[in-house]
Amino acid sequence: MNNNYEKIADLLFPNIDKTPEYYEKLYPARHLQKGAEVTRFAPSPTGYVHMGSLLTAFYDYMFAKQSVGVFFLRIEDTDLERTVEKGVEGIISDLAQYEINADEGVDKDKNSVGMYGPYIQTQRKEIYLTYAKDLVRRGLAYPCFCTKEEIDEIRHEQEKNNECQIGYYGKYAKCRDLSYEEIKKNIEAQKPFVIRLKSTAKVGDRVKFVDKVRGEIEMSDSINDVVILKSGTMLPPYNFAHAIDDHLMHTTTVIRSNEWLNSVPEHIQIFKALGFEQPEYAHVAFVQRIDPETGTKRKISKRKDPETAISYMVEAGYPAKSVHEYLFTLANTNFEDWRIQNPKADMMDFRLTYDKISLSGALFDLDKFNDVSKRVIANMTAEEVYDKLVSWASVYDKKWAELLSNDKDYAIKFLSIDRYIQNPRKDIAKWSDTKDLYGYFYDELFDKKYELDETFEKDTLSKIFADYINSYDENDDKNVWFDKIKQIGERYGFVAQVKEYKKNPTAYKGHCGHVCNFIRVALTGKRTSPDLYEICKLFGKEKMAKRLNDFVETL
Ligand code: GLU
């Protein structure tokens, strides 16, 4: 060990008295079964969680779960300028809403939970400084006192010299070989400094690594002496912080966005310098969307796609199950085929694999998301729908929650219509749809806005409705009820057989289906509804009579 390096290390980090060994002991290996994956979701609290970041978290969660491993949450907040207020809380509540629950990490009060914490990077500063000090001590890292102006100058010179790479390297790395005395002088003059890692590569070197999604990759090695501690805060940027954390937290697989792919050579050098074993990498492409204006694919964005923000989805009331099912469709290209073959299977029975992750980026499609959600909700029991709906409404639509809660039995009854059948009704994509779809079950919400059409004649309708109410018997089964409607219709020129009508449409005013539709529109305001017979039974004679009358009045 060069004695000077030792002195430089003490000069730079006088207060750091721990050693890497101390932390190695503090965070011992995890005892997990063979093949268990330790994954982490490591967001920076810089904004909001959207479908893209949620998908990354979902991979982390699922791959750990499938392999009986560990999934933890780590908050990467060392870039203080980009950190937003309540950013951490937002991430935690978004993940909780969609039940992507970490085994370790940070709870809603920002407390670290787990043996490998703290899980908030700004609280781990001493650890980073300890490892940085050790690198300096071993001559692998050094302080750089270059000012911004000097760095700009270096760039200009490199441009002038037509260098194929711009950066802090080779002969341009002015501070690489400063003597102890020079460093001491700078420190005494209180010159700000960063710590840089000495790159082990030279121009033209190549590096190879394997990515779990992309296979073997070869690219130029990093010749830059990258910054591992920033000046002022002495906090590490992502490259150094993640290496130390993933090592000490025993991450086996780093699943992250492919914007980091080009930095892998730099990360490999950091792991090597620190003497750490490299975790496996899985770089996942950004979730894409077809831009409605240009018709071309692009990355989803906060500004252009507010409906991909988790906060929007929570507010609109997409249930966790729907979001999970949709995340599966985004996560693996073979999920949809599996679902067609296994329509009733629990989605958690699907085995997610790295090789079926889309290389170009999964495509977010709001219509498809809605369809998936409708299917998921259609397969819930009425009780499940009721519970989830009421808990959503109690936050986002108090009046609706109150109406639903006043008579649970009634709500369960209308939510049961067309539910327990071969092909259940798929109409609810999100809880905020329900008031429009089912509000007419409540007089308080029935707004007497009717979806009319030109066949609605006041005289005929008032006669048909009068006959219908007179003949209505709540004990009639569906066939008897429908036969009565057919008979009433025939009295007023509506043929009982649809086929007959189609053969000779001018001979009739319409067919029995039209009669049902008059009743439907009068009762619900809508031209489509769940099973009309069931609605009539639920309303009862009195409520029906009132709605039919009210409707006729409006004609
Ligand atoms: N904090 C990094 C980001 O938000 C995390 C990347 C990673 O998962 O390692 O992009």
Residues whose N, C-alpha, C, O or C-beta is under 5 A from the ligand:
A	BS01	LIG	A42 P43 S44 E76 I255 R256
